[in-house]
Amino acid sequence: ALAELLPSLKKAGHRVLIFSQWTTMLDILEWALDVIGVTYSRLDG
């Protein structure tokens, strides 16, 4: 669902902020965003 939603939001000029408690989930999302070609910035720590 996220892979389908993000490109259409980007095309419409929207920006998205994704929160997660788990850095492992951010790793998975990072991989998925790379695959679908969505640019992103990651902040964790």
C-alpha positions as CSV (number, residue, x, y, z in Angstrom):
1,A,0.0,0.0,0.0
2,L,2.8,2.4,0.9
3,A,4.6,1.7,-2.4
4,E,1.5,2.6,-4.3
5,L,0.6,5.7,-2.2
6,L,4.0,7.4,-2.0
7,P,4.7,8.0,-5.7
8,S,1.2,9.5,-6.2
9,L,1.7,11.8,-3.2
10,K,5.1,12.9,-4.5
11,K,3.6,13.5,-8.0
12,A,0.9,15.8,-6.4
13,G,3.6,17.8,-4.6
14,H,3.0,16.4,-1.1
15,R,5.7,15.4,1.4
16,V,5.4,12.5,3.8
17,L,6.8,12.0,7.3
18,I,7.1,8.4,8.5
19,F,7.7,7.5,12.2
20,S,8.8,4.2,13.6
21,Q,10.1,3.1,17.0
22,W,12.2,0.4,15.4
23,T,15.3,1.1,13.3
24,T,14.9,-2.3,11.7
25,M,11.6,-1.1,10.3
26,L,13.3,2.0,9.0
27,D,15.9,-0.2,7.3
28,I,13.1,-2.1,5.5
29,L,11.4,1.1,4.5
30,E,14.7,2.5,3.3
31,W,15.1,-0.5,1.0
32,A,11.6,-0.2,-0.3
33,L,11.9,3.5,-1.0
34,D,15.1,2.8,-3.0
35,V,13.4,0.1,-5.0
36,I,10.5,2.4,-6.0
37,G,12.7,5.4,-6.6
38,V,11.4,7.7,-3.9
39,T,14.0,10.1,-2.4
40,Y,14.1,10.4,1.4
41,S,16.1,11.6,4.3
42,R,16.5,9.4,7.4
43,L,16.9,10.6,11.0
44,D,17.4,8.2,13.8
45,G,19.4,7.8,16.9
